[in-house]
Amino acid sequence: MKSFEPYKDLKAGARKFLLDKPVSQIQATFGDFYSTEVGLGGIFQLAVVMDMFEGNSESKLRAKVEAEYSSIAASAKGSVSIGASTSIKIKDQVVTTKLTVLGGDSRLWLQLTRHNRDEIQHKWAESITANNVYPVDFK
């Protein structure tokens, strides 16, 4: 994979075609896709959404999120098991988070606190086996 967001590598015309056309036309135009390689592992994704108001700057909001990352991640652990988002308040801003864990034993993330992210991440990585891997890359 060239980038974490491969759609950004597409030319504008190809991106528009893939976004606008029905699947049947995409398949008729490009044909079937058969992967020759699949990368297996796990995915940990923490999505953080914060409202931006007049007078806020992106750098200030980013700094708030980075300063409170441990609290944000710990609050998101509840969304692992139910697939929902959670919200917390950082100073005067509401932060909505959703934690997605694919592969391995995702229940380990329910033990997450403000102080044990590295430990939980290590345990989760160790829990990935041939029986619970997730496809993370296709070529």
N, C-alpha and C positions, 0 to 999 in steps of 0.2 A: 504494500500500500504506500503510495507516494505521500499522502497526507491523511490526517485523522478525519478530514472532511473531503472525501474524494470528489464530491460533486463540484467543488470549487475548481478542480482541474479541467472540467468540461468547457468547451467553447460555448459562447452565448447561444448559438443556434441549436446545438445539441441539447443544452440544458432546457431551452424553451420547448423543444420537441418532446423531451421526456416528461416535462411537467404538464404540458397541455394536451397531449394526445392520449387516447384510450389505450389500455394495455394491449388490446388486440392489434392496433395499428403499430405499436412499438415492436411487438413480436413479429408482425408481418414484414416490417422494414429491416429490423436488425437480426431476426432469427432467434433461435434458441441459444441460451447461455449455458455452457457446461464448464464448471470450474475444473481446472487442472490441479489446483492446490488449495487447501483449506488450512488456515492457521487456527489452532484451537487454544483456548485458555479461559480467561475470565474477564469480565468488564465491571468496573466500579465507576459509576457516574453520579456525581452530585450536581444537580441543577439548582442554581440559586437565582431567584427573581426578586428584584427590589424596585419599587416605584421611584421614578426620578421626577423631582419637582423643580420648578423654576428656581434658579439659584444654586441647585446642586450641580456638581461637576462629576464627570465619570470617574476621574481620579480619586475624588473624595469618597464616592460610593465604593469604589474598588478597595480603597484603604480600609473602610469600615468592615467590609466583608472579610478581607484578609486578616484584620486584627481579631475578628470574632470567629474565624474559621472553625475552630474546635467546638465552639458552642453551636454553630450552625449545623455542622456535621452530626453532632450528638443529638440535636433535636430532630434531624431527618431520619434517624434510625427507625422510628415508628412507621415510616412509609415503606420500609423494606418488605414487611410482611403483608401489607394490605394494598400496596400499589397506589397509595394516595399521597398528597402533598401535605406538608405541615407548615405552620407559620410561627415565627417568633418575632419579637420586637428588639431591634438594636437601636438604642437611644430613641430617636423620634421616627425611625423607619421600620415598616413592616417588611420582613424578609420571608419569602415563601420558598420552601425547598422540597426537592423530591430526590430520593436516593434510589438508584437502580443498581442492582447487583445481579449479574448473570454468570452462572458457572460457580463451581465450588459450593461450599455450604454457606448460603446467604444468611442463615440464622445466626452465624457468628457476629454479624454486624449489629444484632440486637443488644450485644454487650457493650457497644460503643459508649464511651464517656468523653469528657473534654480532654482526658489525659492519656488515653490508651489507643489512639488511632494506629500508630505504627505497629503495636503488638497485635491488634485485631487484623490489620492488613496482612501481617506475616502469617497468622493462623489461617486466614482465609486463603491466601496463596498456597499454603501447604495442604489445604483441604481439596484442592482441585485434583481430580482423578480422571481416569479414562471414562468413568461412569457419569461424571457431572460437568464435563467441559462444555464450553460454549464456542461456536464458531465466531472468530473475531476478524478474520481476513480471508478474502477469496481472490484467487488469481485465475 
